[in-house]
Amino acid sequence: MVHPSTLLKASFQASKAFFRPPVQDGASRPGAPSVMVPIRSIGPSHRGRIAAHLLSLEPQDRYLRFGYSANDEQIRRYVDGLNFERDEIFGIYNRRLELIAMAHLAFTTDPELKSCAEFGVSVLAHARGRGYGARLFDRAVMHSRNEGIEMMFIHALSENTAMLSIACKAGATVERDGSETEAYLKLRPANLDSRMSELFDEQIAQTDYRLKVQARQFWSFLALLQEVRRGVRDSRDRMKK
């Protein structure tokens, strides 16, 4: 279980990091330690960012995510049809507030399968290799347990080895049927540890996102101020000539 002191430490470290000058995506600082990845629950107000994320996927990535070569219109219909009251959407944002990884945990509407949920994930190309897919899967498992879900399913193309690897490492049973594969993971019942861990994880993620918003506003204001100063300086230099 996440201890309260961990939450305070994470929030403090995040506040120091966010107000450093932005770096390019994929860039890393030498010797940078591994840090907690804040994963937050996403509501309908983020529908635009979800669409931007999915539309940024390359054709092959769209094919693996949806099981077919989804075009822009099909992706927009998918996003418009998301049911935020029934399902759960999780996301990871970078310092530019770009949604770089997201997961859709869909709860079934079939009364006979009410204790089941299906998991789908996507990660932008420049953010791969950091374990975001696995972390989103773990977050979805924890939430599913706390919601009383007993079985989590993954329906994927057999060639989607990254997704199937995540499922296998979690202990899921994998059944391949030609070009498609089903994986299912039986979940343990919720306990105090799972409930408190999800509560703290969500609080850390919400704090992280607010700090990123504030940092983005700060750097936007600083850039505007510098632009005004350059304009004043250039105007003064022209007057001297």
TAVEN-V879622 format. One record per backbone hydrogen bond with DSSP energy under -1.0 kcal/mol. CO is the residue of the C=O (numbers start at 1). NH is the residue of the N-H. If there is no record, write none. Layout:
co = (CO	CO)
nh = (NH	NH)
This chain:
co = (3	3	4	5	6	7	8	9	10	11	12	13	14	17	24	29	40	43	44	46	47	48	49	50	51	52	54	58	59	60	61	62	63	68	71	72	73	74	75	76	77	79	83	88	89	90	91	92	92	94	98	98	100	101	102	103	104	105	106	110	113	115	115	116	117	118	120	122	124	125	131	132	133	134	135	136	137	138	139	140	141	142	143	144	145	150	151	152	153	154	156	157	159	160	161	162	163	164	165	166	167	168	173	175	177	179	180	181	182	183	184	185	191	192	193	194	195	196	197	198	199	200	201	202	203	204	205	206	207	208	209	210	211	212	213	214	215	216	217	218	219	220	221	222	223	224	225	226	227	228	229	230	231	232	233	234	235	236)
nh = (6	7	8	9	10	11	12	13	14	15	16	17	18	20	27	32	91	46	47	50	51	52	53	54	55	56	57	62	63	64	65	66	67	70	75	76	77	78	79	80	81	82	87	105	42	103	40	100	101	97	94	100	124	92	122	90	120	88	118	113	116	150	151	108	153	106	104	102	127	128	135	136	137	138	139	140	141	142	143	144	145	146	147	149	148	187	117	185	119	183	181	160	161	164	165	166	167	168	169	170	172	171	184	182	180	158	177	156	175	154	173	152	195	196	197	198	199	200	201	202	203	204	205	206	207	208	209	210	211	212	213	214	215	216	217	218	219	220	221	222	223	224	225	226	227	228	229	230	231	232	233	234	235	236	237	238	239	240)
